[in-house]
Amino acid sequence: MANENEKEAAALRSLDFVSDGNVVGLGTGSTAAFAVRLLGERVAAGLKIHGIPTSAATRDLAIRAGIPLTGFEESPHIDVTIDGADEVSPTLDLIKGGGGALLREKIVASASRKLVIIADSGKEVPVLGRFPLAVEVVPFAEVLLAERIVALGASVVLRKDRAGQPFVTDEGHHILDCSFGRIPDPAGLAGTLDSMVGVVDHGLFVGLADVVLIGKGAEVVERYRSS
């Protein structure tokens, strides 16, 4: 319950970064869901925004919340995105992808003028790597890529759904959950994974977050990327 309260508090603070007329990227996951529902309440009260969801699940939640949706065809630039994270480092680098929407999340983040990350206090880490790193791959290449990632020093598990079948992302790919342990050079690892043919994307979000809002008990701590 404490973590849920921290998530909701951070989500509520994130609404301070949303203005009337904004195009808002809507993240995926349990923490981002708080923000979507709270934004829906503001829309019902008169706030005029359009949302771009990062997953089918978030799209459905936004529709239920009454948030008008748009897409890149109509809105190629996003004013602010609100999303969660699985881990946040002291330099505001992130691990994301626990919800399986990392590709769309990274696309939306990269198209945003401001990326606001919301999280509970358990997501702060001194060094990334405690949480397995999601690597989204083309199914045809998953065995080959698993071997190559193991060679980098990780243990690799193919993500399964509740029925025990390979988890399939909204874009039709599979996810390898890769446990590296400590990741002292996120940018270097990101570059290595980016160079592997068949890797679609991964959950290392390096240099993308502008603001991180961490719920800590009854407070919300704001952290900004240094210029």
C-alpha positions in Angstrom: 0.0 0.0 0.0 2.9 2.4 0.8 4.3 2.0 -2.7 0.8 2.5 -4.3 0.5 5.8 -2.3 3.9 6.9 -3.4 3.0 6.1 -7.1 -0.2 8.1 -6.8 1.5 11.1 -5.2 4.2 11.2 -7.9 1.5 10.9 -10.6 -0.4 13.7 -9.1 2.7 16.0 -9.0 3.4 15.1 -12.7 0.1 16.9 -13.7 1.9 20.2 -12.9 3.9 19.7 -16.1 0.7 19.5 -18.3 -0.9 22.6 -19.7 -4.1 23.3 -21.6 -3.7 22.5 -25.3 -0.8 20.0 -24.8 -0.2 16.8 -26.6 0.7 14.3 -23.8 2.5 11.0 -24.2 0.8 8.5 -22.0 3.1 5.8 -20.5 2.5 2.2 -19.7 2.5 0.4 -16.4 1.0 0.6 -12.9 2.5 4.0 -12.0 1.7 5.6 -15.4 -1.9 4.3 -15.0 -2.3 6.6 -12.0 -1.4 9.5 -14.2 -3.7 8.5 -16.9 -6.7 8.2 -14.5 -5.8 11.6 -12.9 -5.5 13.2 -16.3 -8.9 11.9 -17.1 -10.3 13.6 -14.1 -8.7 16.9 -15.2 -10.1 16.5 -18.7 -13.6 15.9 -17.2 -13.1 19.2 -15.3 -12.2 21.1 -18.5 -8.5 20.5 -19.3 -8.1 20.3 -23.1 -5.3 17.9 -24.1 -4.8 15.1 -26.6 -3.0 11.9 -25.6 -0.7 9.6 -27.5 -0.7 6.2 -25.7 2.4 3.9 -25.6 0.5 0.6 -25.6 -2.9 -0.9 -26.4 -3.5 -1.3 -22.6 -2.9 2.4 -22.1 -5.0 3.3 -25.1 -7.9 1.4 -23.6 -7.4 3.0 -20.2 -7.2 6.5 -21.7 -10.5 5.9 -23.6 -12.2 4.8 -20.4 -10.8 7.9 -18.7 -12.2 10.1 -21.4 -8.9 11.4 -22.7 -9.1 12.4 -26.4 -6.4 10.5 -28.4 -4.3 11.5 -31.4 -1.4 10.0 -33.3 1.8 11.1 -35.0 0.0 11.7 -38.2 -1.8 14.6 -36.6 0.6 15.5 -33.8 4.3 14.7 -34.7 5.6 16.6 -31.7 4.7 15.8 -28.1 4.8 18.5 -25.4 5.2 16.3 -22.4 5.2 12.5 -21.7 4.5 11.0 -18.3 5.8 7.5 -17.8 7.1 5.2 -15.1 10.4 3.3 -14.8 11.6 0.0 -13.3 14.9 1.6 -12.2 16.2 5.2 -11.9 19.9 6.0 -11.5 21.4 9.1 -9.9 22.1 10.5 -13.4 18.4 9.9 -14.4 19.2 7.0 -16.7 16.5 4.4 -16.6 15.6 0.8 -17.1 12.1 0.4 -18.5 10.3 -2.5 -20.2 8.8 -4.4 -17.4 5.4 -3.8 -18.9 6.5 -4.9 -22.3 5.9 -1.6 -24.1 9.5 -0.4 -24.2 9.6 0.2 -28.0 6.6 2.5 -28.2 7.6 4.1 -24.9 11.0 5.0 -26.3 9.5 6.3 -29.6 7.2 8.5 -27.7 9.9 9.7 -25.3 12.2 10.6 -28.1 9.5 12.7 -29.8 8.7 14.6 -26.5 9.9 18.0 -25.6 9.9 16.9 -21.9 9.9 13.4 -20.4 8.6 13.3 -16.9 9.2 10.0 -15.1 7.2 9.1 -12.0 8.1 6.3 -9.6 7.9 5.1 -6.0 11.0 5.2 -3.8 11.8 1.5 -4.5 12.8 2.3 -8.0 15.9 4.4 -7.1 19.2 2.5 -7.4 22.8 3.6 -7.1 23.7 1.7 -10.3 21.3 0.3 -12.9 21.0 -3.5 -13.3 19.1 -4.9 -10.3 16.0 -5.2 -12.5 16.4 -7.5 -15.6 16.9 -5.5 -18.8 14.2 -6.1 -21.4 15.5 -6.6 -24.9 12.9 -6.7 -27.7 13.9 -9.0 -30.5 12.6 -10.3 -33.8 11.4 -13.9 -33.0 13.3 -15.4 -35.9 16.6 -14.3 -34.2 15.8 -14.8 -30.5 18.0 -17.9 -30.0 20.9 -16.4 -31.8 20.6 -13.1 -29.9 20.2 -14.9 -26.6 23.5 -16.6 -27.1 25.2 -13.3 -28.0 23.8 -11.5 -24.9 24.9 -14.4 -22.7 28.4 -13.9 -24.1 28.2 -10.3 -22.7 27.8 -11.8 -19.2 24.1 -11.8 -18.8 21.7 -14.6 -17.9 18.8 -14.6 -20.4 15.2 -15.7 -20.1 12.5 -15.6 -22.8 9.5 -13.7 -21.4 6.3 -15.8 -21.2 2.7 -14.8 -20.9 0.3 -16.2 -18.4 -0.5 -19.2 -20.6 3.2 -20.1 -20.8 3.6 -19.0 -24.3 6.2 -16.4 -25.5 5.1 -12.9 -24.6 4.3 -10.9 -27.8 4.6 -7.1 -27.8 2.1 -4.8 -29.5 4.5 -4.8 -32.5 4.6 -8.6 -32.7 8.1 -9.1 -31.2 9.4 -11.2 -28.3 11.3 -10.0 -25.2 14.4 -11.4 -23.7 14.8 -10.5 -20.0 18.5 -10.1 -19.5 20.1 -10.0 -16.0 23.4 -8.3 -16.2 23.9 -7.4 -12.6 25.5 -4.0 -12.2 25.5 -1.9 -15.4 28.2 0.8 -14.8 28.2 2.0 -18.4 24.5 2.1 -19.6 25.4 4.1 -22.7 28.1 1.5 -23.7 25.8 -1.4 -23.2 23.0 0.4 -25.1 25.4 0.9 -28.0 26.4 -2.8 -28.1 22.8 -3.9 -28.1 21.8 -1.4 -30.7 24.5 -2.9 -33.0 23.0 -6.4 -32.9 21.0 -7.2 -36.0 17.6 -8.5 -34.9 17.5 -6.4 -31.7 14.5 -4.1 -32.2 15.1 -2.1 -29.0 15.9 -2.4 -25.3 14.9 -0.9 -22.0 18.0 1.3 -21.4 16.7 4.9 -21.6 19.9 6.9 -21.5 19.8 10.7 -21.5 16.1 10.8 -22.1 14.4 11.8 -18.8 14.2 15.5 -18.1 12.4 15.2 -14.7 12.0 12.4 -12.2 9.4 12.6 -9.5 10.0 10.1 -6.7 7.3 9.4 -4.1 8.9 9.1 -0.7 6.4 8.5 2.1 4.2 11.6 2.1 6.6 13.7 0.0 7.5 13.8 -3.7 11.2 14.5 -4.5 11.8 16.3 -7.8 15.1 15.6 -9.6 16.1 17.3 -12.8 18.7 16.4 -15.4 21.7 18.7 -15.0 22.6 20.8 -18.1 
